[in-house]
Amino acid sequence: MMCLLTPRQTMELKRYLAMVDKNAFMVITEASEVVGKGFKSWKEL
């Protein structure tokens, strides 16, 4: 699963995963650009 989260949502998800599944993992990286509904329009490219 890939998600775009705010910094606050990221912290909430980390806390949740720590509580429910000690074996879970997540990769956190910054996006330089997001295109699609709710973000930058394809027409702007």
PDB file of N, CA, C, O and CB in Angstrom:
ATOM      1  N   MET A   1       0.836  -1.146   0.000  1.00  0.00           N
ATOM      2  CA  MET A   1       0.000   0.000   0.000  1.00  0.00           C
ATOM      3  C   MET A   1       0.897   1.230   0.000  1.00  0.00           C
ATOM      4  O   MET A   1       1.902   1.278   0.709  1.00  0.00           O
ATOM      5  CB  MET A   1      -0.959  -0.014   1.198  1.00  0.00           C
ATOM      6  N   MET A   2       0.527   2.213  -0.793  1.00  0.00           N
ATOM      7  CA  MET A   2       1.247   3.480  -0.802  1.00  0.00           C
ATOM      8  C   MET A   2       0.262   4.576  -0.431  1.00  0.00           C
ATOM      9  O   MET A   2      -0.846   4.622  -0.967  1.00  0.00           O
ATOM     10  CB  MET A   2       1.911   3.758  -2.194  1.00  0.00           C
ATOM     11  N   CYS A   3       0.652   5.452   0.474  1.00  0.00           N
ATOM     12  CA  CYS A   3      -0.220   6.523   0.957  1.00  0.00           C
ATOM     13  C   CYS A   3       0.520   7.841   0.935  1.00  0.00           C
ATOM     14  O   CYS A   3       1.741   7.888   1.080  1.00  0.00           O
ATOM     15  CB  CYS A   3      -0.730   6.223   2.375  1.00  0.00           C
ATOM     16  N   LEU A   4      -0.229   8.905   0.753  1.00  0.00           N
ATOM     17  CA  LEU A   4       0.305  10.250   0.931  1.00  0.00           C
ATOM     18  C   LEU A   4      -0.274  10.773   2.230  1.00  0.00           C
ATOM     19  O   LEU A   4      -1.493  10.855   2.386  1.00  0.00           O
ATOM     20  CB  LEU A   4      -0.042  11.195  -0.288  1.00  0.00           C
ATOM     21  N   LEU A   5       0.596  11.127   3.162  1.00  0.00           N
ATOM     22  CA  LEU A   5       0.151  11.544   4.482  1.00  0.00           C
ATOM     23  C   LEU A   5       0.774  12.874   4.874  1.00  0.00           C
ATOM     24  O   LEU A   5       1.863  13.226   4.422  1.00  0.00           O
ATOM     25  CB  LEU A   5       0.489  10.480   5.516  1.00  0.00           C
ATOM     26  N   THR A   6       0.070  13.597   5.715  1.00  0.00           N
ATOM     27  CA  THR A   6       0.648  14.785   6.324  1.00  0.00           C
ATOM     28  C   THR A   6       1.615  14.318   7.407  1.00  0.00           C
ATOM     29  O   THR A   6       1.558  13.161   7.822  1.00  0.00           O
ATOM     30  CB  THR A   6      -0.462  15.732   6.912  1.00  0.00           C
ATOM     31  N   PRO A   7       2.502  15.199   7.872  1.00  0.00           N
ATOM     32  CA  PRO A   7       3.396  14.791   8.961  1.00  0.00           C
ATOM     33  C   PRO A   7       2.630  14.291  10.193  1.00  0.00           C
ATOM     34  O   PRO A   7       3.050  13.324  10.829  1.00  0.00           O
ATOM     35  CB  PRO A   7       4.294  15.957   9.355  1.00  0.00           C
ATOM     36  N   ARG A   8       1.530  14.931  10.527  1.00  0.00           N
ATOM     37  CA  ARG A   8       0.742  14.489  11.686  1.00  0.00           C
ATOM     38  C   ARG A   8       0.150  13.095  11.453  1.00  0.00           C
ATOM     39  O   ARG A   8       0.174  12.254  12.352  1.00  0.00           O
ATOM     40  CB  ARG A   8      -0.387  15.499  11.984  1.00  0.00           C
ATOM     41  N   GLN A   9      -0.372  12.851  10.265  1.00  0.00           N
ATOM     42  CA  GLN A   9      -0.930  11.539   9.942  1.00  0.00           C
ATOM     43  C   GLN A   9       0.146  10.466   9.992  1.00  0.00           C
ATOM     44  O   GLN A   9      -0.119   9.334  10.397  1.00  0.00           O
ATOM     45  CB  GLN A   9      -1.587  11.561   8.561  1.00  0.00           C
ATOM     46  N   THR A  10       1.352  10.819   9.583  1.00  0.00           N
ATOM     47  CA  THR A  10       2.470   9.872   9.623  1.00  0.00           C
ATOM     48  C   THR A  10       2.758   9.448  11.056  1.00  0.00           C
ATOM     49  O   THR A  10       2.942   8.262  11.329  1.00  0.00           O
ATOM     50  CB  THR A  10       3.729  10.490   8.988  1.00  0.00           C
ATOM     51  N   MET A  11       2.799  10.405  11.967  1.00  0.00           N
ATOM     52  CA  MET A  11       3.040  10.084  13.377  1.00  0.00           C
ATOM     53  C   MET A  11       1.916   9.219  13.942  1.00  0.00           C
ATOM     54  O   MET A  11       2.177   8.276  14.688  1.00  0.00           O
ATOM     55  CB  MET A  11       3.181  11.372  14.204  1.00  0.00           C
ATOM     56  N   GLU A  12       0.671   9.533  13.593  1.00  0.00           N
ATOM     57  CA  GLU A  12      -0.469   8.744  14.076  1.00  0.00           C
ATOM     58  C   GLU A  12      -0.392   7.314  13.566  1.00  0.00           C
ATOM     59  O   GLU A  12      -0.660   6.371  14.310  1.00  0.00           O
ATOM     60  CB  GLU A  12      -1.795   9.386  13.641  1.00  0.00           C
ATOM     61  N   LEU A  13      -0.028   7.151  12.304  1.00  0.00           N
ATOM     62  CA  LEU A  13       0.090   5.804  11.737  1.00  0.00           C
ATOM     63  C   LEU A  13       1.225   5.036  12.406  1.00  0.00           C
ATOM     64  O   LEU A  13       1.076   3.846  12.685  1.00  0.00           O
ATOM     65  CB  LEU A  13       0.324   5.875  10.214  1.00  0.00           C
ATOM     66  N   LYS A  14       2.349   5.685  12.668  1.00  0.00           N
ATOM     67  CA  LYS A  14       3.464   5.021  13.344  1.00  0.00           C
ATOM     68  C   LYS A  14       3.050   4.541  14.732  1.00  0.00           C
ATOM     69  O   LYS A  14       3.371   3.420  15.127  1.00  0.00           O
ATOM     70  CB  LYS A  14       4.669   5.967  13.450  1.00  0.00           C
ATOM     71  N   ARG A  15       2.346   5.379  15.463  1.00  0.00           N
ATOM     72  CA  ARG A  15       1.882   4.986  16.802  1.00  0.00           C
ATOM     73  C   ARG A  15       0.905   3.813  16.719  1.00  0.00           C
ATOM     74  O   ARG A  15       0.974   2.876  17.514  1.00  0.00           O
ATOM     75  CB  ARG A  15       1.213   6.182  17.514  1.00  0.00           C
ATOM     76  N   TYR A  16      -0.002   3.879  15.750  1.00  0.00           N
ATOM     77  CA  TYR A  16      -0.998   2.811  15.579  1.00  0.00           C
ATOM     78  C   TYR A  16      -0.306   1.488  15.260  1.00  0.00           C
ATOM     79  O   TYR A  16      -0.613   0.465  15.872  1.00  0.00           O
ATOM     80  CB  TYR A  16      -2.005   3.174  14.455  1.00  0.00           C
ATOM     81  N   LEU A  17       0.618   1.503  14.313  1.00  0.00           N
ATOM     82  CA  LEU A  17       1.314   0.265  13.949  1.00  0.00           C
ATOM     83  C   LEU A  17       2.110  -0.294  15.129  1.00  0.00           C
ATOM     84  O   LEU A  17       2.174  -1.510  15.309  1.00  0.00           O
ATOM     85  CB  LEU A  17       2.249   0.512  12.758  1.00  0.00           C
ATOM     86  N   ALA A  18       2.707   0.570  15.922  1.00  0.00           N
ATOM     87  CA  ALA A  18       3.466   0.119  17.093  1.00  0.00           C
ATOM     88  C   ALA A  18       2.560  -0.597  18.089  1.00  0.00           C
ATOM     89  O   ALA A  18       2.995  -1.521  18.776  1.00  0.00           O
ATOM     90  CB  ALA A  18       4.160   1.308  17.773  1.00  0.00           C
ATOM     91  N   MET A  19       1.298  -0.169  18.167  1.00  0.00           N
ATOM     92  CA  MET A  19       0.357  -0.799  19.098  1.00  0.00           C
ATOM     93  C   MET A  19      -0.191  -2.119  18.572  1.00  0.00           C
ATOM     94  O   MET A  19      -0.317  -3.080  19.331  1.00  0.00           O
ATOM     95  CB  MET A  19      -0.790   0.142  19.388  1.00  0.00           C
ATOM     96  N   VAL A  20      -0.519  -2.179  17.282  1.00  0.00           N
ATOM     97  CA  VAL A  20      -1.248  -3.342  16.775  1.00  0.00           C
ATOM     98  C   VAL A  20      -0.367  -4.425  16.156  1.00  0.00           C
ATOM     99  O   VAL A  20      -0.778  -5.583  16.104  1.00  0.00           O
ATOM    100  CB  VAL A  20      -2.239  -2.895  15.764  1.00  0.00           C
ATOM    101  N   ASP A  21       0.829  -4.083  15.687  1.00  0.00           N
ATOM    102  CA  ASP A  21       1.659  -5.090  15.034  1.00  0.00           C
ATOM    103  C   ASP A  21       3.133  -4.736  15.180  1.00  0.00           C
ATOM    104  O   ASP A  21       3.662  -3.924  14.421  1.00  0.00           O
ATOM    105  CB  ASP A  21       1.285  -5.222  13.547  1.00  0.00           C
ATOM    106  N   LYS A  22       3.774  -5.331  16.134  1.00  0.00           N
ATOM    107  CA  LYS A  22       5.189  -5.057  16.402  1.00  0.00           C
ATOM    108  C   LYS A  22       6.096  -5.512  15.250  1.00  0.00           C
ATOM    109  O   LYS A  22       7.252  -5.093  15.178  1.00  0.00           O
ATOM    110  CB  LYS A  22       5.615  -5.748  17.696  1.00  0.00           C
ATOM    111  N   ASN A  23       5.587  -6.363  14.351  1.00  0.00           N
ATOM    112  CA  ASN A  23       6.371  -6.846  13.213  1.00  0.00           C
ATOM    113  C   ASN A  23       6.113  -6.060  11.941  1.00  0.00           C
ATOM    114  O   ASN A  23       6.736  -6.335  10.915  1.00  0.00           O
ATOM    115  CB  ASN A  23       6.075  -8.297  12.968  1.00  0.00           C
ATOM    116  N   ALA A  24       5.213  -5.092  11.981  1.00  0.00           N
ATOM    117  CA  ALA A  24       4.901  -4.293  10.796  1.00  0.00           C
ATOM    118  C   ALA A  24       6.082  -3.394  10.448  1.00  0.00           C
ATOM    119  O   ALA A  24       6.915  -3.093  11.303  1.00  0.00           O
ATOM    120  CB  ALA A  24       3.626  -3.445  11.025  1.00  0.00           C
ATOM    121  N   PHE A  25       6.148  -2.975   9.213  1.00  0.00           N
ATOM    122  CA  PHE A  25       7.164  -2.012   8.828  1.00  0.00           C
ATOM    123  C   PHE A  25       6.545  -0.999   7.878  1.00  0.00           C
ATOM    124  O   PHE A  25       5.546  -1.279   7.217  1.00  0.00           O
ATOM    125  CB  PHE A  25       8.381  -2.713   8.175  1.00  0.00           C
ATOM    126  N   MET A  26       7.136   0.153   7.821  1.00  0.00           N
ATOM    127  CA  MET A  26       6.701   1.167   6.871  1.00  0.00           C
ATOM    128  C   MET A  26       7.928   1.913   6.378  1.00  0.00           C
ATOM    129  O   MET A  26       8.917   2.058   7.097  1.00  0.00           O
ATOM    130  CB  MET A  26       5.668   2.144   7.513  1.00  0.00           C
ATOM    131  N   VAL A  27       7.851   2.377   5.155  1.00  0.00           N
ATOM    132  CA  VAL A  27       8.920   3.158   4.544  1.00  0.00           C
ATOM    133  C   VAL A  27       8.395   4.577   4.412  1.00  0.00           C
ATOM    134  O   VAL A  27       7.305   4.792   3.883  1.00  0.00           O
ATOM    135  CB  VAL A  27       9.364   2.565   3.145  1.00  0.00           C
ATOM    136  N   ILE A  28       9.159   5.541   4.888  1.00  0.00           N
ATOM    137  CA  ILE A  28       8.748   6.939   4.833  1.00  0.00           C
ATOM    138  C   ILE A  28       9.724   7.689   3.941  1.00  0.00           C
ATOM    139  O   ILE A  28      10.937   7.633   4.147  1.00  0.00           O
ATOM    140  CB  ILE A  28       8.689   7.572   6.257  1.00  0.00           C
ATOM    141  N   THR A  29       9.194   8.382   2.962  1.00  0.00           N
ATOM    142  CA  THR A  29      10.017   9.174   2.051  1.00  0.00           C
ATOM    143  C   THR A  29       9.234  10.409   1.638  1.00  0.00           C
ATOM    144  O   THR A  29       8.004  10.413   1.690  1.00  0.00           O
ATOM    145  CB  THR A  29      10.442   8.344   0.803  1.00  0.00           C
ATOM    146  N   GLU A  30       9.928  11.440   1.234  1.00  0.00           N
ATOM    147  CA  GLU A  30       9.267  12.653   0.783  1.00  0.00           C
ATOM    148  C   GLU A  30       9.004  12.575  -0.717  1.00  0.00           C
ATOM    149  O   GLU A  30       9.788  11.998  -1.471  1.00  0.00           O
ATOM    150  CB  GLU A  30      10.115  13.891   1.121  1.00  0.00           C
ATOM    151  N   ALA A  31       7.897  13.160  -1.132  1.00  0.00           N
ATOM    152  CA  ALA A  31       7.555  13.214  -2.552  1.00  0.00           C
ATOM    153  C   ALA A  31       7.953  14.580  -3.095  1.00  0.00           C
ATOM    154  O   ALA A  31       7.711  15.602  -2.453  1.00  0.00           O
ATOM    155  CB  ALA A  31       6.032  12.943  -2.780  1.00  0.00           C
ATOM    156  N   SER A  32       8.553  14.599  -4.261  1.00  0.00           N
ATOM    157  CA  SER A  32       8.917  15.872  -4.870  1.00  0.00           C
ATOM    158  C   SER A  32       7.776  16.424  -5.718  1.00  0.00           C
ATOM    159  O   SER A  32       7.730  17.619  -6.010  1.00  0.00           O
ATOM    160  CB  SER A  32      10.174  15.713  -5.721  1.00  0.00           C
ATOM    161  N   GLU A  33       6.853  15.542  -6.112  1.00  0.00           N
ATOM    162  CA  GLU A  33       5.714  15.976  -6.918  1.00  0.00           C
ATOM    163  C   GLU A  33       4.609  14.937  -6.812  1.00  0.00           C
ATOM    164  O   GLU A  33       4.875  13.735  -6.801  1.00  0.00           O
ATOM    165  CB  GLU A  33       6.125  16.196  -8.403  1.00  0.00           C
ATOM    166  N   VAL A  34       3.363  15.409  -6.734  1.00  0.00           N
ATOM    167  CA  VAL A  34       2.210  14.518  -6.701  1.00  0.00           C
ATOM    168  C   VAL A  34       1.227  15.020  -7.752  1.00  0.00           C
ATOM    169  O   VAL A  34       0.818  16.181  -7.726  1.00  0.00           O
ATOM    170  CB  VAL A  34       1.551  14.466  -5.266  1.00  0.00           C
ATOM    171  N   VAL A  35       0.852  14.143  -8.675  1.00  0.00           N
ATOM    172  CA  VAL A  35      -0.042  14.508  -9.767  1.00  0.00           C
ATOM    173  C   VAL A  35      -1.268  13.624  -9.711  1.00  0.00           C
ATOM    174  O   VAL A  35      -1.153  12.410  -9.536  1.00  0.00           O
ATOM    175  CB  VAL A  35       0.664  14.384 -11.139  1.00  0.00           C
ATOM    176  N   GLY A  36      -2.440  14.217  -9.856  1.00  0.00           N
ATOM    177  CA  GLY A  36      -3.682  13.461  -9.869  1.00  0.00           C
ATOM    178  C   GLY A  36      -4.768  14.184  -9.102  1.00  0.00           C
ATOM    179  O   GLY A  36      -4.559  15.292  -8.607  1.00  0.00           O
ATOM    180  N   LYS A  37      -5.910  13.564  -9.005  1.00  0.00           N
ATOM    181  CA  LYS A  37      -7.064  14.175  -8.359  1.00  0.00           C
ATOM    182  C   LYS A  37      -6.724  14.642  -6.935  1.00  0.00           C
ATOM    183  O   LYS A  37      -6.209  13.879  -6.117  1.00  0.00           O
ATOM    184  CB  LYS A  37      -8.234  13.185  -8.326  1.00  0.00           C
ATOM    185  N   GLY A  38      -7.026  15.904  -6.671  1.00  0.00           N
ATOM    186  CA  GLY A  38      -6.753  16.477  -5.354  1.00  0.00           C
ATOM    187  C   GLY A  38      -5.360  17.057  -5.219  1.00  0.00           C
ATOM    188  O   GLY A  38      -5.032  17.658  -4.196  1.00  0.00           O
ATOM    189  N   PHE A  39      -4.533  16.882  -6.247  1.00  0.00           N
ATOM    190  CA  PHE A  39      -3.164  17.390  -6.228  1.00  0.00           C
ATOM    191  C   PHE A  39      -2.919  18.169  -7.513  1.00  0.00           C
ATOM    192  O   PHE A  39      -3.858  18.732  -8.076  1.00  0.00           O
ATOM    193  CB  PHE A  39      -2.129  16.230  -6.071  1.00  0.00           C
ATOM    194  N   LYS A  40      -1.720  18.210  -7.972  1.00  0.00           N
ATOM    195  CA  LYS A  40      -1.384  18.919  -9.203  1.00  0.00           C
ATOM    196  C   LYS A  40      -2.124  18.298 -10.385  1.00  0.00           C
ATOM    197  O   LYS A  40      -2.204  17.075 -10.504  1.00  0.00           O
ATOM    198  CB  LYS A  40       0.142  18.895  -9.447  1.00  0.00           C
ATOM    199  N   SER A  41      -2.657  19.140 -11.248  1.00  0.00           N
ATOM    200  CA  SER A  41      -3.416  18.680 -12.410  1.00  0.00           C
ATOM    201  C   SER A  41      -2.485  18.134 -13.491  1.00  0.00           C
ATOM    202  O   SER A  41      -1.368  18.621 -13.663  1.00  0.00           O
ATOM    203  CB  SER A  41      -4.270  19.822 -12.978  1.00  0.00           C
ATOM    204  N   TRP A  42      -2.952  17.132 -14.206  1.00  0.00           N
ATOM    205  CA  TRP A  42      -2.187  16.589 -15.330  1.00  0.00           C
ATOM    206  C   TRP A  42      -2.002  17.661 -16.388  1.00  0.00           C
ATOM    207  O   TRP A  42      -1.027  17.626 -17.140  1.00  0.00           O
ATOM    208  CB  TRP A  42      -2.889  15.351 -15.932  1.00  0.00           C
ATOM    209  N   LYS A  43      -2.921  18.609 -16.458  1.00  0.00           N
ATOM    210  CA  LYS A  43      -2.853  19.683 -17.471  1.00  0.00           C
ATOM    211  C   LYS A  43      -1.704  20.639 -17.189  1.00  0.00           C
ATOM    212  O   LYS A  43      -1.235  21.324 -18.098  1.00  0.00           O
ATOM    213  CB  LYS A  43      -4.177  20.465 -17.517  1.00  0.00           C
ATOM    214  N   GLU A  44      -1.245  20.696 -15.942  1.00  0.00           N
ATOM    215  CA  GLU A  44      -0.168  21.612 -15.575  1.00  0.00           C
ATOM    216  C   GLU A  44       1.207  21.104 -15.986  1.00  0.00           C
ATOM    217  O   GLU A  44       2.193  21.829 -15.849  1.00  0.00           O
ATOM    218  CB  GLU A  44      -0.189  21.856 -14.091  1.00  0.00           C
ATOM    219  N   LEU A  45       1.294  19.880 -16.484  1.00  0.00           N
ATOM    220  CA  LEU A  45       2.603  19.295 -16.819  1.00  0.00           C
ATOM    221  C   LEU A  45       3.145  19.852 -18.104  1.00  0.00           C
ATOM    222  O   LEU A  45       4.234  19.470 -18.532  1.00  0.00           O
ATOM    223  CB  LEU A  45       2.508  17.788 -16.925  1.00  0.00           C
TER     224      LEU A  45
END
